[in-house]
Amino acid sequence: MSETIEEKCISKGVKLTEQRKIIAKVISQSKKAYGESDHPDVDELYSRVSKIDSKISIATVYRTVKLFEESGILAKHDFKGGKARYEAMIESHHDHLIDVKTGEIIEFVDDEIENLQKKVAEKYGYTLVDHKLELYGIKKKS
């Protein structure tokens, strides 16, 4: 089982104030029905956090997100044409498919794509050490 954001903060020595605990909890609960992060931006996090504690400012949310990112607790994504979005840093690799109309983000792992990327690197004389794949599309009508 993976660590919660609060547990990651503790293990990395990040001090958890009450406001940071609320922000961490909201980020941890940023899940869709099927269990993936919905990759909220800071404005969306602020909207969710302020429903719990109206005294938390957007500046506090920005500072906390920056701290969590710098501490390796959150991953920042700069998906094409939008604001920076965040998800909890996870150990397992995944790629993203982004709907350019709705902003929906689907996380996926495809062994065929992973193998092809390694082959491309090898073809050009490289050993693949890391990569990031973002696909952008429009959902087909059923």
C-alpha positions as CSV (number, residue, x, y, z in Angstrom):
1,M,0.0,0.0,0.0
2,S,1.3,3.4,-0.9
3,E,2.0,6.2,1.7
4,T,-0.5,9.0,2.1
5,I,0.7,12.5,1.5
6,E,0.8,13.1,5.3
7,E,2.9,10.0,5.8
8,K,5.3,11.2,3.0
9,C,5.6,14.6,4.7
10,I,6.5,13.0,8.0
11,S,9.0,10.6,6.4
12,K,10.7,13.5,4.5
13,G,10.7,15.8,7.6
14,V,8.2,18.3,6.2
15,K,6.5,20.1,9.1
16,L,2.7,19.6,9.0
17,T,0.7,22.6,10.3
18,E,-3.0,22.2,10.6
19,Q,-3.5,24.1,7.3
20,R,-0.9,21.9,5.5
21,K,-2.7,18.8,6.9
22,I,-5.9,20.0,5.4
23,I,-4.3,20.6,2.0
24,A,-2.5,17.2,2.1
25,K,-5.8,15.5,2.9
26,V,-7.6,17.3,0.0
27,I,-4.9,16.3,-2.4
28,S,-5.0,12.7,-1.2
29,Q,-8.7,12.7,-1.8
30,S,-8.4,14.0,-5.3
31,K,-9.6,10.8,-6.8
32,K,-12.0,9.9,-9.5
33,A,-14.5,7.1,-9.1
34,Y,-12.0,4.6,-10.6
35,G,-9.2,5.6,-8.2
36,E,-7.0,7.8,-10.2
37,S,-6.0,11.4,-9.3
38,D,-7.9,14.1,-11.1
39,H,-4.8,16.2,-11.2
40,P,-6.2,19.4,-9.7
41,D,-4.6,22.8,-10.3
42,V,-4.0,25.2,-7.4
43,D,-7.3,27.1,-8.0
44,E,-9.2,23.8,-7.8
45,L,-7.3,22.8,-4.7
46,Y,-8.0,26.2,-3.1
47,S,-11.7,25.8,-3.9
48,R,-11.8,22.4,-2.2
49,V,-9.7,23.5,0.8
50,S,-11.7,26.6,1.4
51,K,-14.8,24.5,1.8
52,I,-13.1,22.8,4.8
53,D,-11.4,25.9,6.2
54,S,-12.2,29.3,4.8
55,K,-9.2,30.9,6.7
56,I,-6.7,29.1,4.4
57,S,-5.6,31.6,1.7
58,I,-4.8,30.8,-1.9
59,A,-1.2,32.0,-1.1
60,T,-1.0,29.3,1.6
61,V,-2.1,26.7,-1.0
62,Y,0.5,27.9,-3.5
63,R,3.3,27.8,-0.9
64,T,2.2,24.4,0.3
65,V,2.0,22.9,-3.1
66,K,5.5,24.4,-4.0
67,L,6.9,22.9,-0.7
68,F,5.4,19.5,-1.4
69,E,6.7,19.6,-5.0
70,E,10.2,20.6,-3.9
71,S,10.1,17.8,-1.3
72,G,9.3,15.1,-3.8
73,I,5.8,14.6,-2.4
74,L,3.8,16.0,-5.4
75,A,4.5,15.7,-9.1
76,K,3.8,18.9,-11.2
77,H,2.4,18.5,-14.7
78,D,2.4,21.3,-17.2
79,F,-0.1,19.8,-19.6
80,K,-0.4,21.6,-22.9
81,G,-2.6,24.7,-22.9
82,G,-3.4,24.8,-19.2
83,K,-2.4,25.6,-15.7
84,A,0.1,23.4,-13.8
85,R,-1.7,20.4,-12.3
86,Y,-0.6,18.1,-9.5
87,E,-0.8,14.6,-8.3
88,A,0.8,12.7,-5.5
89,M,4.3,11.4,-6.4
90,I,4.0,7.6,-7.0
91,E,6.6,5.0,-7.4
92,S,5.1,3.3,-10.4
93,H,5.4,4.8,-13.9
94,H,2.4,5.8,-15.9
95,D,1.6,8.0,-18.9
96,H,-1.2,10.4,-19.6
97,L,-4.0,10.8,-22.2
98,I,-5.5,14.3,-22.0
99,D,-8.9,15.2,-23.5
100,V,-8.3,18.7,-25.1
101,K,-12.0,19.6,-24.9
102,T,-12.9,18.5,-21.4
103,G,-9.5,18.4,-19.7
104,E,-10.1,14.9,-18.5
105,I,-6.8,13.0,-17.8
106,I,-6.5,9.3,-18.1
107,E,-3.5,7.6,-16.6
108,F,-2.3,4.4,-18.4
109,V,0.5,2.0,-18.8
110,D,1.1,0.2,-22.1
111,D,3.9,-2.4,-22.3
112,E,4.0,-2.1,-26.1
113,I,4.7,1.7,-25.9
114,E,7.3,1.1,-23.1
115,N,9.1,-1.5,-25.2
116,L,9.0,0.7,-28.3
117,Q,10.5,3.7,-26.4
118,K,13.4,1.5,-25.3
119,K,14.0,0.3,-28.8
120,V,14.0,3.8,-30.2
121,A,16.6,4.8,-27.6
122,E,18.8,1.8,-28.4
123,K,18.5,2.4,-32.1
124,Y,20.2,5.8,-31.6
125,G,22.8,4.4,-29.2
126,Y,21.1,5.3,-25.9
127,T,20.0,3.5,-22.8
128,L,16.6,4.9,-21.7
129,V,16.7,6.2,-18.1
130,D,13.5,8.1,-18.0
131,H,10.6,9.4,-20.1
132,K,7.4,11.3,-20.0
133,L,4.5,10.6,-22.5
134,E,1.5,12.8,-22.8
135,L,-1.0,12.1,-25.5
136,Y,-3.6,14.7,-26.4
137,G,-6.9,13.8,-28.1
138,I,-10.6,14.4,-28.5
139,K,-13.0,11.7,-27.5
140,K,-14.7,9.9,-30.4
141,K,-18.5,10.0,-30.5
142,S,-20.0,6.6,-29.7
